[in-house]
Amino acid sequence: MALIIPFIQSLGYDVYNPVEVIPEYISDIGIKKGEKIDYAIMKDGHVTILIECKHWAQNPWFYMMDNFFDIFTFRVPNSVF
């Protein structure tokens, strides 16, 4: 969180506005219900950016392969892993 919040702020988003930046966003996609994504950035009521955070020592490919289908099904324009 100490790295992610300043990163989101540097992109010009108000992290204190719960309509613009939603932590622990629940994305009910297909048969997967209750899946949480670390941060969702909204614009005009639509998700525009999803941010999923992982520990630096974890292999990102392990998580990315599982999430690619969800992201493309969800049709999010920008996603950051």
N, C-alpha and C positions, 0 to 999 in steps of 0.2 A: 504494500500500500504506500510505503514511503517513496517508492519510485514511480508508481503508476499514477497517483493523483497529480504530482507535478507534470508528468508527461501529458496527461489529459488537459491540464490547464495550459500547457505550452501550445497545445493545438487550438486554443481559444475557447474552450468550453468551460461553463460554470459548473464546477463539481459539486457545488452546494445547491444547485437547482435540481430537485428530484424529477422534474419533467424532462430535463435535458440529459442528465447522466444518471443512469439507474444501476446501482451496484447489485450483485446477485440476481441478475435478470433471469426470470424463469421463462425458458423457451420450450413450450409444448409443441414439439415437431413430430408429425406422424404418430408412430406408436410409442415414442419416447415421451413420457409425461414427467414434468417436474425437473427437467434438466436445467441446471443453473450455469449461466455464463457470468464470468466475473464482473464485467461492466458492459452496458449497452449505452450507446450514445444515440439520442433521438433527435430528429429534425422534423418539424411539422407533423408530429404524432407517429412517425415511422422510424424504425430502427435503421440507422445509417452505418454505424460502426459497432462491431462486437470486439471486445478485448478479453482474451483468455490468458491468465497469468499462471506460470508454473515456476517451480524452484529451478534455479540455475543449473543444478546438477542432474535434473531429470532429462531424459531423452525426449525432445519435442516431437519427434516422428511418431512415437508411440501414441501420443494424444492427438496429433494432427490427423492421422489416418482415420481415427474414429470420428473426428469432428467434421471432416471434409464433406461427407454426405449430408450431414445436418445443415451445414452452412450453405451449400449450394441448393438444397431443398428449400431452405428458408429465404433464399435470394437476398442475402445481405450484400450490399455493394462493396463494403470495405470491412475486412476482418483482420485483426492483428493477433498473432500468436506470440 
